[in-house]
Structures are given as C-alpha cells and as structure tokens.
Amino acid sequence: MTATPLYGKELAAAIRAETAERAAILATSGRPPKLAVVVATDDESSAWYVRSIAKAAGQTGITCDIVDLGPDADAEAIVARLRGLSADDTVHGVLLQTPLPGGAALQDLASAIAFGKDVDGANPLSLGRLAAGLPAHPPATAEAVVAILDHYGIELAGRRVAVVGRSTVVGKPAAHLLLDRNATVTVCHSRTTDLATVTSTADVVVAAVGRPGLITADHVRPGAVVVDVGTNPTPDGGLTGDADAASLAGRAGALTPVPGGVGPVTTALLLRHTVAAATAR
Amino acid sequence: MTATPLYGKELAAAIRAETAERAAILATSGRPPKLAVVVATDDESSAWYVRSIAKAAGQTGITCDIVDLGPDADAEAIVARLRGLSADDTVHGVLLQTPLPGGAALQDLASAIAFGKDVDGANPLSLGRLAAGLPAHPPATAEAVVAILDHYGIELAGRRVAVVGRSTVVGKPAAHLLLDRNATVTVCHSRTTDLATVTSTADVVVAAVGRPGLITADHVRPGAVVVDVGTNPTPDGGLTGDADAASLAGRAGALTPVPGGVGPVTTALLLRHTVAAATAR
C-alpha cells in the first residue's frame, strides 16, 4: 500500500476562483472586499503565512491590510485596534495573527473582533455558535480539514475520527464540524494515555498538535486517512507536518501532504469568508 | 461485582448549604438573589423540574420567579421576555426551560439571555467561552457530571471517557469540561456505528441521550463508571435514566442512579450559579 496524497491545490483553486468572481461583483458595486490582518509578532513562520494570505487575497481581488503592531504591542493596544477595525465600514474581515506578545491567548483578545467580521472564527461567540449548530465562520483551518475530506469523497457519517490536539483554533472546532457531519469523534491531546492505541481505532486521524512527525505508522490502522494540520518550520525555511509521511507511506490509505495539503485550502476558505462577510453587510 | 451507586444527595446538600450562606449575605446587603425561569410549555416532566427548582431555590434563600408564557408563546414573545429579564436589575439568573413551542431551538433563543445572567449556559457565547477555556457558567447538567465524578474521587486525567449524546445543553459542554480535565473524550451519538464497541473502550461512560435503558452491560467494560444524565418520564409519573441499571449492576464499577444521581447536583449548581451571578454584579 502507498498512501494516496490528498493535495489541496485543486480544491483551493476552485474556492478561490468562485471567491474571485464574487469579489469582482462586490468591487463593481462599490464594495471592494477588504481583509485586515493584525500582526503583533516577529515570528518568521507567522510572517510567511501572513505574506501568503496577502498574496492570495491580492490575486483574488481582495484588499489585504497588514496591520503590524510590532512584537511589543500590549493586549490593550491590540484590542483597541481590533475594535477599531470592527467599527470600520470599509473592512469586512478581521484576522488576529498568532503568536501574540506576552503569552496572551487568542481567544481572550478575539472577543474584540465583531462577530460578523470574525472570518477566522476566533471570537468565542463564533466557536459557541459553531458548536450549537448556528451560522458562524468556522476557523478556516478546521473547516479545511472537512473540506479536503469532502473533496476526495471520504465519507464521514458513522466513521470514527481521532482529532489529535485540542486547541481552540483547530482541534476543538474541527471536532464540532466533524460531529456535525455525523462522525464519532475522539479528541486526544498531550495527556492522552497510549495515544497510538486510541488513534488506531480511527478511520480518519486529524493531526493538529504542532509536533513534527508525531503520527507514525504505529498510530494508524492500515488504510486510515491522515489529515495533517501541522505547519512546523524546518531549519531550511520550509514546513513540515505533524505526520511522519515516510513512516505512514506503507500503512495509511491517504495523507494530506505538508506543504500542499490543508494549507492552501485554509487560505482559500479565509478569503471565501471575507467575501461572504462583505456580501452579508 | 455490584455497581456502586454514586448518589448526588450529599454533594448537592453541600453545594446548597454553601450557596444558602452566600444567598443570606446577599440578602442582608440588600441584594436578594433572584432566578427567573421562563416556561413556554405544558410538558409535565418540565413542569415537575421547574417546581423542583423553585422549591430548592426557596430553601436556599433564592427567589424564583416562574414566568409562564404558555405553550402557544411565539419565539418573538419569548425573546422579548428574555431581553426584559436580562435588563431587570433585580433578576440575577435567567433560565429558559425546554421544550420550546413550535420546535424552536434553545440555542437560537438563548442568545437573548445576557451572558452574565446565563446561569444555565444556554447562550452560545457561554458555550464558546467554555470551549475556549474562558470564564462562563457551564450548563448545570454538564457541570454536574464532572462534579459528581470529582466528589467520588474518580480520576479523569488521562482516562478515556465516552459521552453518548451530542446535545448543545449536555453532551457537547460535558465533552469540553471533561477535555479540560485532561480526559480523552469520544462523543457518540445516534449515527455512531457499533456504539457498544466504542463505549466499551471507555473508563467512564456518560449517557445523555434521553433513551431509557440504552446503556446496558454490553456497552461497558468491567468496572467502568457510568454517569446517567437521562431523565425519561415513566408511565407511573417517575423518572428513569438512559442506563439499564439492572443490566449494568453486575458489570459496571459504579453508576449514578436516576433519580438521585446527577439531578440533585444539577439543581444545586444552578442555584450556585445564580448566587455567583448576583455576587458578580
């Protein structure tokens, strides 16, 4: 068996094409969509990600303002800026980039992002509405997990899914989206006893912990689908995932590559949310 | 083996005693705590539950206003009343009783309950904050699950817990509270394939579906702890749980009885939340 690579490129391109059409319509009607990305870090992989969003936005006809507050910005300054952008009628989507200075938690500050502009589902109200089955923008990464599985026709209803990682931005919202699709969902984390035993019962394993190569052949049953959400920087300036692709190659049925799997879909969904937010106004 | 009964009475009494003390202090300082329960149903088991809350509130020094809008109330009228109570300075806790008329969903209407008065965690903002690890009142039933396990010294960290039921009021918030306690949590539901296989891997099974006797000896490993959240009315006017106690007796290690397990703890926690909300003002 060789694990089939589940590339995100084709799906991302389709989402971006549809989004670009809608962005063009908005622009013609005098409402050009705009995304504001608030940055308060000099973290390199964060900067790389923000640049990639800005580039993709530009190609899609969405203005992307990068609001760089610098790595020494305090929580009050960040919250004030989020409030300001939330009140700015020309801005339709607001994204607060992590990491944040002084160990501030995203979910603490993101309450200051207006619900309607919370295009990356960081405001706890978005998470709560998502969990309650009410309309909300899901975090783009969590939504990308389900979108890429759908794209490849991987059934979720009645299947067992192990989500490894319980972050507020990925693991928890992904669990809710998967539950909503009628999967039986287990959330594993750093305190899970005998992780491999737990994940080996799953048809689909979602790796979202930020530990390079954590998920190996020992962690999955033969033929399982692995969705790798990890984006860990490598010494040579590249990215590597949470899954050990070499180890999984002979055991998993399918695997999303890093880079080139979940990542491009995430960016495309973020843009789609921005256009949806601009349309809803 | 005989499953040890995990009664809620002692824990509920302790919570209520502490809550009564705090209620008395509030009353002396001119801020007598008040809970408003909005009812829009003539469902009998609902009426029974509301009466039991009112009685317990009275015994604890909390005023309980039952606001009965009748089974024909429409969503607008309910929302308007929830807004009114949220704006009323003499009311500290607001509870919207289910079932709701016309198939309205609790989470839709409960957004109208002010976050600070949302003593049963029904507003999606409360659920989102709970999921994000931020302060919020959890739904009392979900919190009671963890409280009763704690009371009996049942370890959760690193243990496997199966939550059967994915409701917004119990299953999902309970899953978050259990995750927060470092359990590895699986959420099962009506679409779960081979439920017994899934639940049999768990150290603790939380039954929260509303199907009498669903969880039997076949569903648990020997010695497992079963927390029964079910409150299904019986023909003779009593209550029965989601667990089949007779079947489990020889296999489970411990079981919360229905009635007398989770129920009394739920009511006590609701009163504690009301006093906390009154104190926070």
Interface residues (C-beta under 8 A of the other chain):
Chain A: A105 Q107 D108 N123 P124 L125 S126 L127 G128 R129 L130 A131 A132 G133 L134 A157 G158 R159 R160 R166 T168 K172 A175 H176 L179 N182 T184 V185 T186 V187 C188 H189 R191 T192 T193 V198 T201
Chain B: A105 Q107 D108 N123 P124 L125 S126 L127 G128 R129 L130 A131 A132 G133 L134 A157 G158 R159 R160 R166 T168 K172 A175 H176 L179 N182 T184 V185 T186 V187 C188 H189 R191 T192 T193 V198 T201
